[in-house]
């Protein structure tokens, strides 16, 4: 939910800025544009049963590692009469991948090449902003995952409005989809791309004979409370409905929060799936903790398109979920709880935490799954400002056995 709010807020800020600090000429709009970039070097190591690894296409036990490097380059013009142009290129290369890595990471990390993930026109007038073209979208039910080298992206149109007090309204349509690698969508009959390539944008009307549509409302009229409601529909697949109520407060050094959510998946064929969840946050100063619970009814799952509970692998609406791999989270007849604690050592730029997630899937032969995560994020300062690392280790236990180790080094400029 945090990603959705930040993404929408960024569009609002962009709209307000366009009317206040517009370029006088088209040349100035390009000359005063902003360039951003990121250099990445990521290493993943995965070992264990195939059923335990999120996104794995392996049919046997997994024992593989992969090293990836990539560059992200983005550019956004200054505003000219309310218009902006933006573009982002993502690249990924795995020069030392062996046969095991190519097989086990085909759907999420092994895909060399580059893709133009963003190429959009944005127009803002008053409190309304429209964005058309290739773009990253971050909402609860339509969300591209950025946990792998290539972030998932969409092509379509999004309109955002903030005329109503304390309320954000959004609507959108998605006509094309870009996955993590070229292998991700090979299971669908229209596509048979070579494994190991960077992803490309696929027409949804060829993939599932439909476009995806969404409506979103976020309201903060009640002090400390955020109410969220979203619908996302993909014809010939399913309609998704999501509701969330979250309250957050603070008393001195003590912070606290309580949230509840509900999701309904109504497929074109089959039974409806329902998800219920609750979350309690408690903190003292820089120490943050939470306890979360999620239940999926035994009628049907709430899994969506490409790994999430909606459209995109980033549509992770369950409160109870592991830090990295999350298999079983949206299966029918399941329940899960998570306990997380982290501390932000602000003086040295280090965030360190641990999480335990227990998932019981009564509809699966692999019923009991335990995920123990330890994670650290470190941001350098001084001469190395912009350079950061993200390290996590996940141990699989109970009916699965193995681990997932991620090391991410990033330099943003």
N, C-alpha and C positions, 0 to 999 in steps of 0.2 A: 504494500500500500504506500509506503514511503516513496518508492520510485515513481509511482503514478502522480503523487502530489508534487514532487519536485519537477517532473517533466511538464506538467500542466502549468505550474508556476513560472517556469522558464518561458513558456509561450506568452503568458500574460505580460511579463517583464519586457519581452521583445516587442510586443505590441505597443506598450506604453512608450518605450524608448523610441520607436519609429516615428511617433508623432512629435516628440520633443527634440530630437537631435538628428533630424533628417539631413541628408546630403543635398546640396544646392544643385548639383549637376549629376548626370549619369556617370561621368568620368570620376567624380568625387566618390560616388557610391562604391565603385570598384576599388579606387585608390585607398579609401578608408575602411575597406573590408578587413575582417579578422581571419588570420590563419592560425590553425591549431594542429597539433600533431602528437603522436605517441609512438614510442619504440617499445616493443615487447619481446621478452624472452621467457617462455613458459616451459616447465617440465612437469609431466604427469607420469605417475607410476601406479599401476593398477594390478591387483592380484586377488584371485578368488573365484567363486562360482559365477557363471555367466549371468544368472538370474539376479544377482545382487548389484550389478553395475548399471547405472542410469545411462541410457543411450547406446549401450553396447549391442552390436549385431552378432556377437559371437554365440555359437551353439555349443561351445565347450568351455572348460575352465579357462579363466583369463590369467595371463602372466605376461604383461607387456609394459613398456614405457615408451614415451615419445617426447622429443624436444622440438619445440616450435619457436620460430622467430617471425615477427611481423611488424609492419608499419601502418599507422593510421594517419591520414592527412585530411583535414577539413578546412573549408573556406566558406565564409558567409559575408555577403556584401553589406555595406551600410544601407540604411533605409532611403529609398527614393520615391517620394509621393506614396508612402505606405508599403512599397514593394521591397522585398528582399529575395535574393537568390542564394541557395546553399548547396554544397556538395561535400560528400565524404567518401573516400576510398579506403577500403580495408584490404590488407594482404596477409597471407599466411604461408609459411614454408616449413617443411619438416625434412631437412636434408639427410638425416641419419635414420629415418624410420625403417625398421626391418619388417619382415613379413607378418610377425605377430602384431606389431604396432599398427600396420596398415589394416589388418583385419579387425582388431579390437577397438580402434579409435576411428573407424571409417565414418561413423555417423556424427562425430562431434569435433574431432581434432585433426584428423588426417585429410587435408584438402588443400593442396598447394596452388597458389595463384592469387589473383586480385579481383575485387568486385566493387563496382560503383554502388555503394549501399544507399547513399543519399544524393538526390538531384531534384531539388524542389523549388517552387515559387511560393513565397509567403506574402500575404497581404493583410494589413491591419488597418482598421478604421474604428475609431471610438474604442469600445470594449470588446470588439470582435476581431478574431484572428483566424484566417484560413490558410491552410498549408496543403499544397497539391504536388504530388510527385512521389519519388522514392524518399522514405523517411524512417526514422526510428520512432516507434510508438510505445509508450509505457503507461498502460492503464491496467486495472486488475484483470480484465478478461481478454484484452488484446495487448500482448506484451512480448517483445523480442528479448530473448535471453542473451545476456552479455557475459555469461560465466565461462565461455569458451573463446578461442582466438577470434573467430568471426562472429560478430553479434548479428542476430537475426533482424531482418528489416522487412518493411512492407512498402507496397506502392498503392497509392490511393489518395484520399482527401480527408482532412480533419478540420472541423470548424469548432472554435472555442469562443464562448461568450461569458462575460462576468457582469452583465447589466444588473442582475438581481443582487441585492445586498447579501454579502457573505455566501454567495452561491456561484459555483462554476458549472457551466453546462457545456457538454461537448457531444458532437455527433461525427460519424465517420463511415467511410466505405473503403474496403480493401479489395483491390483487383488482382494484385500479384503478391507473391511471397518469396523471400530469400532465406534459405535455411543456413545451417552452419557449414555444410560441405555438400558436394555434388551427390554424395551417396545417400543423403537423408531421405529424399523423396523417391528413390529408385523402386521402393515397394509398390508405388502406384503405377498402374499399367501404362499411362501415356509417356512415362519418362524412363530412360535407360542411359543415364549419363556415365561416362567413365569414372570409376572410383579413383579417389585421390586428387580430384580437381577442386578448385574453389567453387562455391555455390553460384548459381545464377538465379535470376528472378523467373518464377514460373507463373503462368496465367492460372488463376484459381478456377476460371470457367472450364479450363481443360483438365484441371486436377480433380475437382469435385463438381464440375458443371454448375458453378454458382459463384457469387461474390459474397464477401462477409460484410455485415453492417453492425454498427454499434451506437448506443445512446448511453450517456454517462451524466450523472449529477452528483455534485459534492456540495454539502451545505454545512456551514459552521455558525449558524445563528445562535445556537445554545452555547454559552461560554464553556470552553474546554472540551466541547464535543464535536466530533466530525462524523457526519452521516454520509454514506456512500451508497449509491444504487447504480447498477449498470446492467444493460442487456447487450448481448452479442449473438448474432444469428448468422449461421452459415447454411444456406439451403442445401438440401440433400445430405446434411450431416446432423446438425443439432442447433437448438436454441439454448443459450446459457443466461441465467439470471443470478445476479450477485447483490447481496445486501450486507452492509457492515455498519456497526455503531461503535465508536471508540471514544472513550473519555480519558483525558490526561490532566493531571494536576501536579502542583508542587507546594510543599510546605517547608520552607527553609532549604536545608540540604536534601530533604527527602522528596523524591519524585515517585509518582504512582500512576497507574493507568489500568483501565479495564475495557476489554473489547469483546464483541460477539459478532459472528458472521454466519451467513447462510448462503448456500449456492444450490441452484436447481439446474440440472442438465435434462433437457427434453429433446431426445433424439427423434429423427424422422421415422425411425423404425425401432421398436423395442420399448422397454420400460424407462420411466424417469429415474434419474439418480439424484440423491439429495445429500448435501454435506452440511454439518453443523459444527461450529467451533467456538471456543472461548479462550481468552488470554488475559493473564494478570501480570502486569509489569510493576516491579519495585526497584527503587534505586536509592543510593545514598552517595551524594557527590558524584565522583567519576566511576563508581561501581554500579553496574546495571544488571538486573536479573529479570527473568520472566519464566512463567510456567504456562504451557499452552496445551490445549486438547482439541482433537478433531475426530469426528465420526462420520463415516460414509454408510448410508443405509444398505440393507441387503437386496434392494430392488435392482440397482444397476450402478455402474461406476460413474464418476464425474470427470473422467479423463477427456481431454480435448484434442486439439490438432497439434501434433509435434511436441509432445512432452508436458504440456501444461493442463490446467483445468479451464481451458478456454482456447484461444487462438494464439499459438506461439509458445515456446518453451519457458518464457518468462511469466506466464500466467499461473503463478504459484500462489493460489489464494488460501491454501491451508495454513493455519497458524502453527500446527505441529508438523515440523519437517526438519530433516537433517541439514547440515551446513552445505555439503556438496551433493553426493548422490542421494536421490530421494525416491527410489523405487518402492512401489506399494502405496504411496501417499494417497492416490486417488482411485484405488481399486475398490470395488463394491464390497460390502460387508467387512469393513475394516475400521479400526480405531487406532489412534496414535496420540502420544503425548511427548512433549519436549520440555526439557529443563535447561536453561542457558544462563551463564554468568560471565560477564566480561568486565575488564577494568581498563580505563583509558589513562595511560601514563602520559598526560599532555606535555609535561616538561621535556620528555625525550621523544615524543611522536610515536609512541607504541600503544597499540590496542591489542590486548591479549584476552582470550576467552576459551571456554569449554562448553560443550553441549552434549546432552544425551537424548536420543530419540528412540522410543520404542514403538514399533509398528506391528500390529496383529492383523493379518489378512485371512479371515476365515474362508474366503472364496478361493484361495490359492493353495497349491500343494506346499508352497514355501510360506508357512503361516506366520511364524514369529521371526522378526528381524530387529536387531539392535544396532544402532549407529552411535558410536562415540566419537565426537569431533573435538579436536584441539586446533585453535587457529590464532594467528598473529598477523597484524598489519602494521607495517612500519613506514613512516614518511620521513625522509631525510630533509635536512635543512641546510642553511648556509650555501656553500659552493655546490652542493648536490640537491638543491631545492628542485622539486619536480620529479625526483626519483623516489620510487616506493617499491615495497615488496609485500606480497600477500602469501603466507605459507599456511597450509592446513593439512592435517592428517586425520583420516577417518578410518576407524576400525569397525569391521562388520562382525557381528556375533549372532548367537542363537542358531537359527536354521540356515544361516549363511556364514561363510567364513572368508575373510580376506581383508583388504585395505585399499584405500584410495589416498594417494599423496599428491598434493598440488603445490608447486612453487611458481609464483608469478613475479617477475621483475618488470617494472614499467617506468618509462621516463616520459613525462608529459611536457610539452613545450607550446 
